[in-house]
Structure formats: C-alpha cells, structure tokens
Amino acid sequence: MSPLKRAKHANRCPRSAPKTDSQQQDQADAQRRRSLANAISGAAHSLRDDVSAATTVDTNYGPGGGGEAYANYAQVVKTIYEREWVLPDTAADDAITKVKVTIASDGRVISSDIVRASGESSVDKSVQRTLDRVRFIRPFPEGSKDKERTYTINFSLRAKRLLG
C-alpha cells in the first residue's frame, strides 16, 4: 500500500489507543456497581413479595362477613393509616401495635384506640400520633347500609421498614 493510501486508511480507521490501567479500573468498578445494584434490586423485589404489608386490617367485620365493597374500603383504610405512620428513629423491629378504628359512614373517624401496645414506647407513641392525625377516611361505598364500621389494624415496624 502506498504511503498516501496508508495515511487515508489511518484517517478513516483510527486505531484505538490501548486502555490505561485507570480506564480499566474505572470500567471494572462500573461493572461491579451495576452487578451490586442488580443484586440489591432483586433482593428488594424478593423481600417485597415475601413480606406482608406494614399495616394489616382485619376485614372480618361487617354485614355477612364483609364482601368486595367492604374489603376495598378496608384497603383504603389500611393505605391511609400506613401512609400517615411516621416511624420512630429507634425501636426493636419486632414491635407490633394493634389498634381498633371505628369509622362513620360519612368517613369521619369516630374512635381510634390502641388495644395492644407493642411494648416499645417509641413505636406506640408514633402509632398514637398517627391515630390522632387521621380524622377522616372517606365515605363508605355507595349502597352501604352500615352506619359505622370497626377495623382492627396491626402496625408492624419490621414490615414498614422493609417496605419503606
């Protein structure tokens, strides 16, 4: 190949410079970070699938043992209380506080009381603050004949921490 052709070929197909140790290290670090992120993501998904919700609502109350509209409303109750619960900074993960909440058909919270304390004062206080804060849920589903409904809610610190 003539020197002119070689120069044109070199301009069209530049050779890549050999990678420095620093570049190789950066690539290896980036690969390790991606692998770690994938492992953490997989573990989080697995935990989310295997752990019950942080707050559970017993739906055995209601006409005829409940029903779909009753169960859907129970989910609304659970979601509102779970969203409002602010965790204490320190406490044992196995703390579970059990409460009873009575709601009027117009959505007003008639009463909310701790029926079984967790034994962790910081957890029980945080649950009580949640009960004090939530004063309204939403009206019962259309067609409901109940004047009020009572729900048992379990606030589980471990589940809340795992699920965020």
C-alpha positions in Angstrom: 0.0 0.0 0.0 1.4 3.4 -0.9 2.2 5.9 1.8 -0.8 8.1 0.6 -3.2 5.2 0.8 -1.9 4.2 4.2 -2.4 7.8 5.5 -6.0 7.9 4.1 -6.7 4.4 5.7 -5.3 5.5 9.0 -7.6 8.6 9.0 -10.7 6.5 8.2 -10.0 3.7 10.6 -8.1 5.2 13.6 -6.6 2.7 15.9 -8.0 2.8 19.4 -5.4 3.7 22.0 -4.6 1.0 24.4 -6.6 1.4 27.7 -4.8 2.6 30.6 -4.9 0.9 34.0 -7.0 3.7 35.3 -9.6 3.3 32.5 -9.7 -0.5 33.0 -10.2 0.1 36.8 -13.0 2.5 36.1 -14.7 0.0 33.8 -14.3 -2.8 36.4 -15.7 -0.5 39.1 -18.7 0.4 37.0 -19.4 -3.2 36.3 -19.2 -4.1 40.0 -21.6 -1.2 40.8 -24.1 -2.5 38.1 -23.9 -6.0 39.5 -24.4 -4.8 43.0 -27.3 -2.6 42.0 -28.9 -5.6 40.2 -28.4 -7.8 43.3 -29.9 -5.2 45.6 -32.9 -4.7 43.3 -33.5 -8.4 43.1 -33.3 -8.8 46.9 -35.7 -5.8 47.4 -38.2 -7.4 45.0 -37.9 -10.7 46.8 -38.5 -9.1 50.2 -41.5 -7.1 48.9 -43.0 -10.3 47.5 -42.3 -12.4 50.7 -43.2 -9.9 53.4 -46.7 -8.9 54.5 -47.7 -5.2 54.4 -46.6 -3.0 57.3 -50.1 -2.4 58.3 -52.8 -5.0 58.2 -56.5 -4.6 58.5 -58.8 -7.4 59.7 -61.9 -7.3 57.5 -63.9 -10.0 59.3 -66.3 -7.2 60.5 -69.3 -6.1 58.5 -72.5 -7.4 57.1 -72.3 -11.0 56.1 -68.6 -11.2 57.0 -67.6 -8.4 54.6 -67.8 -8.5 50.9 -66.0 -6.9 48.0 -67.0 -3.3 48.6 -66.2 -3.8 52.3 -62.8 -5.3 51.5 -62.0 -2.5 49.1 -62.9 0.1 51.7 -60.7 -1.8 54.2 -57.8 -1.4 51.8 -58.4 2.4 51.7 -58.3 2.5 55.5 -55.1 0.5 55.6 -53.5 2.6 52.9 -54.3 5.9 54.7 -53.0 4.8 58.1 -49.9 3.2 56.6 -49.1 6.4 54.6 -49.6 8.6 57.7 -47.5 6.5 60.1 -44.1 8.1 60.7 -41.6 5.6 62.2 -39.6 6.3 65.3 -35.8 6.5 64.9 -35.0 3.6 67.1 -37.0 0.6 68.3 -37.0 -3.2 68.0 -38.0 -4.5 64.6 -40.4 -7.0 66.1 -42.7 -4.3 67.5 -46.4 -4.6 66.5 -49.1 -2.3 67.8 -52.7 -3.4 67.5 -55.4 -0.8 67.2 -59.2 -0.6 66.7 -60.6 2.2 64.5 -64.3 2.9 64.1 -65.4 4.9 61.1 -68.8 6.5 60.4 -70.5 6.1 57.1 -69.6 9.7 56.2 -65.9 8.9 56.6 -65.3 10.5 60.0 -63.1 8.6 62.4 -65.4 8.1 65.4 -62.8 6.4 67.6 -59.3 5.0 67.4 -57.6 3.3 70.3 -54.5 1.1 70.9 -55.8 -2.2 72.1 -52.5 -4.0 72.4 -49.3 -2.0 72.9 -46.1 -3.2 71.3 -44.0 -2.8 74.4 -41.8 -0.3 72.6 -42.9 3.1 73.8 -41.5 5.0 70.8 -43.5 2.7 68.4 -46.7 3.0 70.5 -46.3 6.8 70.6 -45.7 7.0 66.8 -48.9 4.9 66.3 -50.8 7.1 68.7 -49.7 10.2 66.8 -51.0 8.5 63.6 -54.3 7.8 65.2 -54.6 11.4 66.4 -53.7 12.7 62.9 -56.2 10.7 60.9 -59.6 12.1 61.5 -61.3 11.3 58.1 -61.0 8.4 55.7 -63.7 8.8 53.0 -67.4 8.0 52.9 -68.5 4.3 52.7 -69.1 2.9 49.2 -72.4 3.8 47.6 -75.2 1.4 48.7 -73.6 0.6 52.1 -76.2 0.4 54.8 -73.7 0.4 57.7 -73.8 3.4 60.0 -70.2 2.7 61.1 -67.5 0.0 60.7 -64.8 -1.1 63.0 -61.4 -2.2 61.8 -58.5 -3.9 63.6 -55.2 -2.6 62.4 -51.8 -4.1 63.1 -48.9 -1.7 62.8 -45.7 -3.8 62.2 -42.4 -1.9 62.5 -40.4 -4.6 60.7 -42.7 -4.7 57.7 -42.9 -0.9 57.5 -39.1 -0.6 57.5 -38.7 -3.3 54.8 -41.4 -1.8 52.6 -40.5 1.8 53.2 
